[in-house]
Amino acid sequence: MTDGSRTIRVGMAQLLVVPGRPDDNLARARAAIAEAARAGCDVVVLPECLDLGWTHESARTLAEPIPGPRVDALAGAAREHGVLVAAGLTERAGDHVHNSAVLLSATGELLLRHRKIHELDFARAVYTTGSSLAVADTPLGRIGLNICADNSAATTGIGHALGLMGAEVLLSPSAWAVPPDHDNGADPYGAEWEAPYRELATAHDMPVVGVSNVGPVVGGEWDGWGCIGASLAVGRDGRTLRQGPYGVDADGVLVVEVELRPRARTAATAGSAVA
């Protein structure tokens, strides 16, 4: 490509997450990483809070530090299969619990840790708000990382900041949920994400990939709702490249190719938020 653009292959791992069952959930995550690698993916994106489930009460007692054993398990899979991995985990940091995401290199190195900033009000009873943003330079390009509602229409400033830091692609572990009476035929899910993703992509020439889990929500004000996948990839021109199937049982690994264009890099914008 004459402008220096290149294409990377992204695995969108729309996992079943069962709240409070970290071993089972991590086993599914490792299997999804292997499947995506077999499909020729360069990077795999996993959902938000894939270990314990979003807002589940087990976060208070079962959250683990980052770095820690759950990161090690995912890092081992990344290293075994030679792919980058972006994943949402529940993090214990002293007396605080964070809704966090990590970016792992293809050799298992922890490149980024992001703590979710735009958490819903009722979820703040579980998670402490994050306070930093960073990007990471990788062999694929400069990658930005945030979580779910960090990219909502009300808070696109978070994604814009990562774009201004030079992110060439933005990866976003997510947990998209609907009430039990939601009628997807009458009200198709996804428009609430397509608009902000398109805004971010076109403003920064930056593809955006959000991946949601499927399965029940247990705990918090959304107890009884269902996470329904519908994972979304938007290209740098704002076009929807891939949307995952909708439903509490619509698990699977989707593959999408996204085009990246190199951005100007400076030492001031390259960074890692893992300290």
N, C-alpha and C positions, 0 to 999 in steps of 0.2 A: 504494500500500500504506500503510495507516494508521500503521504503526510506522516509516515512513521507509525500509523495505527497498527494494532495487532488484535487478534481475537483470542480470548481465553474461554475455556469450557468450564461451566459452573454446575455443580451438582446441588440441587435444591432438595434437601432431605426432609420431607414432610412427615415427621415421625409421629407415631403414637406415643404420647407421654401419659403415663398413669401416675397421678399424684401420690407422693410418698413412697414410690418404689424405685429408688435410685439405681440399684443394681440391674434391674430389668431394663430400665430406660437407657442406661449406659451401654448395655449389651446391644440394644437396637441401634444406638448411635454408632457404635463400632461397626456393626454390620452394614449400616448405610454408608459409612466411609469406604468400606471395602467395595460395595456395589458401585459407588460413584467412581472409584478408581478404575474398576474394570470397564466402566463406560468411557474411560479416557478423560475424566475430569481433572482439571488443574487445581481446583479449590472446591471444598464442600461447605455449604452453609446449613447449620443445624438450628433448631428452634430456641426460643427464649425459655429459661428455667427448665431445660430438658431433663435435669436430674430429679427435681422434686415437684415440678408443676407450679405454675404461676399462682401465687397467694395461698398455697397450701400451708396448713399450720406446721407441717414438719420442717419448714424453713427455720423455725425458731430453735430446733434441737438438732437437726441433721445437716444444716449448712456446713460446708467445709472451706478452709482457706484456699486462696489462689496466690501462689502455686499450692498444689495439694494433690491428694490421691486421684480425684476425679479428672483434674487437668492432666495428670500423668497418664491415666487410662486413654484419654483422647489423644494425647501427644504420642503415645505408643502406636496408636492406629495411624496417625498422620505419618509417622516415621516409617512404619511398615509398608504403607501403600504409596508413599512419596507424594502426598497431596497437602496443600494448605487446608486448614480447618478453622471455620468461624463457628462458635458455639455459645449458647447461653447457659449459664450455671448460677446456682445460688451460693453466694459467697459469705463466709464468716470472717469478719475482721474485728477482732476484739469483742466488744459488746454490741457491735453492729452487724446487721445482715443486709447485704446488697443484692440487687438484681443485676447481675454482671454478665459480660460476654468476654470471650477470649479469642484472640487470633493466634493460631499455632502455625509454625513454618512446616515445610515438608520434611524437615529433620527433627521435628518435635520441640523446637524452641518456642517459648512464650514471647510473642512479639508485642502484643497489645492486651491490655485489660481495660474494658470500659464499664463504668457503673452507670446504670440507667438514670437519666436526669428527669425526664417527664413521666413520672409515675402517677397513676390515678390516685385521687385523694385517699380512697379507702385502702389502697395498697401501701400507702405510706405508714400504716400501722404495722406493716411487716418489714418493709425495706427502707433503708436510709438512702437519701438522694445522693447521686454522684455529683462531682464538682470539677471534672476535667475532661478534656478532649485531646485526642492525639491521632496521628496517622503513622503507618509503618511502610517503609520501603522494602519490597520483596522482589524476587526474580520476575514476578508477574507484573509488577508495577506498584505504585503507591496506593495503599488500601486504607480506606476509612471504615470505622466500625461504630455502630450505635445499636439501639434496641427499640423495636416496635414503636411505641407512641412518641419516641424521640423524633420520629418523622411525621407526626400528625400535622394536619393543616395549621394547628395553633402554634406549633413549635418547629417549623421548618428551619428556623434560625440555627438549630443544632446541626442539621445536615449542611446548611450553607457554610457554617464555620469549617466543617471538614472539607468542603469543596474549596474554600479559600486557602486551606492548608495544602492544597495540591492533590487531594485524593483523586485518583483516576477511576476508581470504582468504590461504591459504598455498599457494604454488606450489613444486613440488619436482622439478626435473630428475633423472631416475633412469636406472639401467641394471640391470634385473632379469634375472638369468641362472639357468639350470638346467643340470645335467649332461646329457650326451648321451643317457642312458638314462631321462630323466624321462618318465613316462607321465601326461600331463595328464588323461586319462580317469579313471585310478584315483586320482590325487592332483591335483585342479584347483589351478592356481596362483592365488594372490591373497589367501588367508585371512591370511597373515602380514602383509599390509599393511592389510587391511580393519579389523582390530581396533585398531591404533594410530591409524589415520586417524579412526575413529569416536570414539575417546577424545578426540583433539584437537579434533575438530569440535564435539562436544557440550559439552566443557568451556569452549569459548571462543566458541560460536555462530559458527564459522569454517569455511567450506568448505575442503577440502584436495584439491589436484589434483596427482597424480604422473604423470609421463610418461616411459616407458622407450623406449629404442631397440630395434631388432631387428638381428640379425646375429651374427657370431662374436665370442667372447672370445679374444684372442690375447695370451698373456703372463700371468705370475703363476700362482698355484696353481690358478686356474680356467681355465687354457689348455685349449681344446677345448670349453668349455661354449658355450651359445648364449644370447644375449639374446632375449627372447621377447615383448616388448611387454607386453600385459595391463594397459596404463595404466589408472589408476583415478581417478575423481572422486567424492568423498563430499560430500554437502550439509551445511549447518550443523546439521541435526538428526541426522546420522550415517547417513542412508540413502545407499546406493550409487546414484549418478545415472548413471554410465556406466563400463563397463569395456571396454577395447580387446580386439581379437582376440589370440589366443595363437599364437606361432610365429616362427621365425627369419626368415620371409619375410612376416610379417603387417604390412607397413608401410602407412601411410596417415594421413590427417588426420581425427580424430574431432572432433565439435562437441558441446559440452555447455553448457547454461545453468545458472548457479549463482546463488543468491540471497544477497545480502550485506545485513547490517544494520549501520548506522553504529555505531561505537564511540566512546567518549569519547576526545578527543585532547588531548595536552599537548605542549608544546615538548620536554619531557624524553624523550618516547618516540618522537617523529618523528626519523628519522635517515637517514644515508647512509653506507655503509661502502665508499667508493671511494678514500679517501686512501692 
